[in-house]
Amino acid sequence: MIRQYHPKRRWVQLATLFLIALIPATGLLRIDLASASFSILGHQVWWSSFSLITGLALIIATAPVLTYMTIGTLWCGWACPQNLLSEWADNLTHKLLGKRASVEVDGKGLIVAATKNKFLNWAMLGASFLAVSLVLALIPFLFFYTPKETWEIITLINPEKLSPFIIYLFSVFLIFIDIAVVRYFFCDYACFYRMGQRMFGTKDALHVTYDSARKADCAKCNYCATVCITKIQPTSIAPHDICINCGECIDACNRLHHKSGTAGLLDFKLNTESTSWYMKTMAVLGQANRLVVIILLAGLVMTAWGIATQPKPEEKIPLAVLQKAHEIAQICSAQCTQQEAACKNRNLEGCYRAAACRCECTLQHDPANSSELKQCVARNLEHAEAEHRKAAGTGTRP
């Protein structure tokens, strides 16, 4: 049976994109810029925690390096949404504009088959790119808004959401340009992950190998290179080449040699002779730099500690309770007008009597906290009488 990586890779790519959208959509993780915090399953995690921020910084700095040293560019070829979209856009372009069609910014210019250069084909291509862009632009918004709020933004149900709607349209425009003409140009010249791979990648990481002892079987054959996504030569991958470990060349070579009943000349290789997946996994982990692993583990521990030691959020007062308190405050303000006026004239006795009046009024309309309110009345009346005696003794009362 021929090993086929393409269908497995496509499922992993789609699953990764779905997971990226599912995380914020379900409320598992959301970013609250107003309060400078993360919302994890409805619980606030504040950025003010030194342990949390330091831990996240260590994870972000070391996790990619760890992948460079172990699985190589497997993320790029098997999970990265940018590569998924670029492949999809390439396939659709070739289907509508010709097998050798090219519209990318880093290509040799606009190349379109004469028989395919029709308005309908261009319209279908543009409409497909726009539809995908409209959907994908929602994903970043879900990290900052709930699904309900996101719906209000894109439908303009709430006129106050006009600014986020403009940002949404700008996001759609950027994604459309990326899909339409940028594609792999972003990977080659703007992706920080790809840049890090060039600096930290090792020969021991997972990579595509070529059985040079059977090079006679490759005479006048260039099939693997024609299917290569990154347009390199799989039979002689140079250190500066960026192979994304997609396995397309391996599939192509296997399909070709399966007809003759022989194995292909290309395959994935790890720096191990083990055959079991467990041993291979342990061998991969063994290739990682110990210092990088220690720093990553320290980052995970600090992040977990930062989350675990978050201060407990204050209990939210129900809206009905707030409304009732507001109504009572208005009633008592009108009932204690005379005392309030005395307080405004810098009469300390009047201020105490005004406070006592408000507490007594509140007690009449909401006796739930009778003990505290009775103490409030007694305490303020006591202070008021003390101020009265003090003023009478010094002769300062009018």
N, C-alpha and C positions, 0 to 999 in steps of 0.2 A: 504494500500500500504506500502511495506517495505521501510524504509529509507535506501538508499545506499550511503555511503560516498565515497566508492572506486572510482567510475567513476568521481565524482566531484573533488576529490583530485588529480587524475591523470591529469585532464585538467588544474588544477591550477599549478601543477608542471611543465607541459610542457609549459604553458603560461609564467611562471616565467623564465624558461631557454631561451625561445624565446625572452623575453623582455631584458634579460641580454645581449644577442647577438645583438639585434636590436638597443640598445642605442648607442654603438660606431659605428656600421655599418652605421647608418644614419647620423652620425656626431653630434648627440645630445650632446655627451660628449666624449672628447678624451684627453689624457694626453700627454703633450709635455715636456719631461725631459730636452731637450736641452735648452729651454727657461724658465724652471721651472714655468709652467703655465698649466691651463686647457683650452681646446678649447670647448666652449659651443656654438653650432650652428655657428661655424666659428669665434666667438669672443674670444679673448684672455682674460683669467682671471688669473692674476699673483698671485703666492703664496706669494709674498712679502707683501700682505695686512694682517696686524695683525688681523683685524676684521674677514676676511675670514677664516684664519687658526684656530683662536680661536673658531669661530662658528662651524666649521666642527669637531673640537676636542670635543666640548661639545655634538654635535649630536651623534657622534660615541660612546661616553662614556655613554650617557643616553638612547638612543633609544632602545638598547637591554634590558636594565634594565626595561624599561617601558613595553616591551612585556612580560618579565618574570612575572611581577605583574598583567598582564591583560589576555592575550591570552595563557599564559604558553608556551608550546613547539609547538605551532601550526606552527611556521615557519619550524621547523625540519620535521614535518610530512606532511606538505602541500605544501611547497615551496622550500625547500633546494635542490639544484641540486645534492649534494653528496648522499642524501637519494634516490633520483630518480634513479641515476646511480647504486647505490648499490642494490636497489630492482630489477631493470632490469637485472643486472648481476646475481643475485640470481636465478631469474626465468629462465633465459637462461641456467644457469648451471644445474638446476634441470631438465630442459627439455632434455638436451643433455647428461648429465652424471648420471641422476637418481634423484628421488624425495628427497633422503636424502644426495645427493652429497654435499661435502664441500671442498673448496680449500682456505679458508680464513686463514690468518696468525694466528688468535687467536682461531682457531678451534681445534678439537682433532686430527688434522692431515688430510692427504689426504684421502677423502672418495669418492669412485666412485663405481657405480653399475657394477657388473661383465659383464653384458650383454651390457652395454653402454661404456665400456672402450675400445673404438676403435679409430684408428688414425683419421678417418673421423670426428668423433664427436669432438675430441680435435682440429682438424684443423678448423672446423666451428666455434667453440667457440673462438679460438685465432684470427681468421680472423674478427669476429664480434667485438671483443674488440678493435682490431687494427683500424678498419674502424671508429668506434665511437671516438677513441682517436685522429685520424688524423683530424677529423672535430672539436672536442671540443677544441683542442689545438689552433685553429684559433681565438677563442673568446678573449683570453687575448691579442693577437697581434692587434686585431681591436681597442683596447683602446690606442694603441701607433702608429699605422699606418693606413692609409686610406685603403679601400678595394683594390684599385689598387696596392698600395705598398705591401700589404700583398700577393696579387697574384704574384707579382714579386719575393717576398721572397721564397715562396714555390715552384715556378717553376724555380727558378734560372735564370730568363731571364736577370737579372742584376747581373753580377759577383761580384759587390761591395756589394751585399746583402748576402754574404756567412756567415758572423758572425750571423746575425739574423736567417738565415736558420738553423745553428747549434743549436741555442737556441730553435728554433721551434721543432727540432728533440728531444731535451732533454725534452721539454714540453710534447711531444707525449709519450715519455718513462715513465714519471712520471704519466701521466693520465692512461696509460695502466696498470701500476703496481697497481694504486689505484683501477681501475675497476676489475682487475683480482684477486687480493689477499687481498688488504687492506680493502676496503669496510667500514663496520661499525666499524672496529678497529679505523679508523680515528675519527669517531664521539665519541667513548668512551674514547679515550686517547689523542687526539690532537686538538679537536675542542674547541676553546676559547668560542664560544657561548654556547656550552654544559656545559663547566666549570662554566660560569656565571650563568646558570640556577640552578646549584647546590647551588650556594651561595646566589642568590637573589630570587629564586622561592618562591612563597607563596601558601598556601592552598586555598586562595580565587580565584586564577586564574582559567581559564578554565581547567577542568580535567575530566577524566573518573571516573564515580561513579558506584557502584554496589549495587543493591537492596538486601541487606542481609536478609530482611524479607522473601524473596522467595528462600532462599538457597536450600530448598528441591528440587526445580526444576533443580538444578545443580548437583544433585547426579550422581556420576560416569560419569560426562561430563567434558571434558577438551578441548572442541572445540576451545574456545576463545584463550587459551594459545598456541594451535598448529599453529594458524595463526598470532600470535603476532610477529611483526617485530623485536622488541627488546628482545624477548625471556623472558618476565616476566609473572607473573601471574596477569591477569587483574582483577580477583575477589578480590585480596588482594595486591594492589599496595602500596609498602612501600615508606617512604619518600626518601630513597636513590635510589629508582628505577628511571630509566629515561624513562618515557612514553612520546612518541612523539605526542600524540593526533592525531594519524592517523585515528582512527575510524575503523580499520580492525576488531578488536575484537567485536565492537558494531554491525557491519554488520553481522559477523558470528553468534552471539547470536540471532539477529533478524531473520536471515534466518532459524535457527533451530527451534525457537519457533513459527514462522509463520505457520509451518505445523500443529501445535496444536491450532492455532487461538489465541495465547497469545502474549503479548509484551515481548521483550527481557529484561534481567536483567541489562544490561549495557547501559549507556547513557552519553552524555556530560553534564556537570553541571557548572553553574556559581553561584556566591554567590548572587543570586537574585531569587525572585519568579515571576518576571515579565514574561509575555508571548509574548509581542510585541518585534520585533527586535529593535525598537527605544529605548525602556526602557532597554532592555538587553545591548545595546551599551552604554547607559548612565551609567548603573550599572558597566560595565566593566571599563569605564573611571574613575568612582568614586573610584575604587579599587587602582588606581595608586597613588603613593606617590606624594604629592603636590610639594615637593621640587624637585623631579625628573622632573615633568612636567614643573616647572618654569625654570629649567636649560635647558631643551630641547627647550622650546620656546625662551629663550635667545639665544641659539645657532642658531636657525632658523633665528631670527632677525639679529644677527651679520653676518651670512652668506649672507643673502639678502643684507644687507648694504655693505658688502665687495664687492659683485658683482656689486651693483649699483654705487659705488664710484670708480670703476676701471678707471684709466687714459685712455683717448681716444688713440687708436693706431695711429701711424704716417701713413699718406697716402703712399701707395707703389707707387714708380715711375715705370711707364710701361717700359717693356724691350726695346721697340723700342726707347724710349726717352733716355735711358741709352746708347744704342748702338750708337745713333747719337751723343750724348755728347762725347763719347769716340773717335769717328772718328774725330770730330772737335778739340778735345784736341790734337790728334796726328798731325793734319795739322798745328795747331797754334804753337805747340812745334817746328816743323821744320821751320816755318816761323820766329819765334822769337829766333832763335839759337844764334845770335850775342848778343842780350840783356841778354839772359840767361847766356852766358859765362861771361859777365861783372858782373852779380850778383854773380856768383860763386867765383869771385875774391874779394869778400867782398866789392864791390862797391855799396853802398846803392842807389845811383842815378841809377845805372844799374838795380837794383832790381825793382825800381819803374817803369822804362821804360819797363822792361820785363813784368810787370803786365799790364801796359797800352797797350802794344803790343798784349798780349793775349786777353784782353777785346775787342780791336779793331778788331782783327782777328775773334773772336767769333761773333761780331756784323755783320761782312760781310757774314758769313755763316749761322747765325741763328738770324735774326733781330726781333724775337718774343719779346724779352725782351730789346728792343732798349733803353728805358729810363734808366734802371739800368746800361746797358753796357756803354752808353754814359757818365753817371756819373762816372763810374769806370775809363774810359779813362781820363776824365778831372781831376779827383781827383789824380790819379797816376802821370799824367804829371805835375800837380801843385806841388806835393811833389818832383818830380824829379828836376824841376827848382829850388825849394828852396834849395835842396841839392847841386845843381850846383853853386848857388850864395854863399852858405855857404863855399863850398870848395874853390871857387875862392877868397873869402875874406880872408881866412886864409892861402892861398897860398899852400894848400895841394894837388891841382890837379896836375897831372903829366904834 
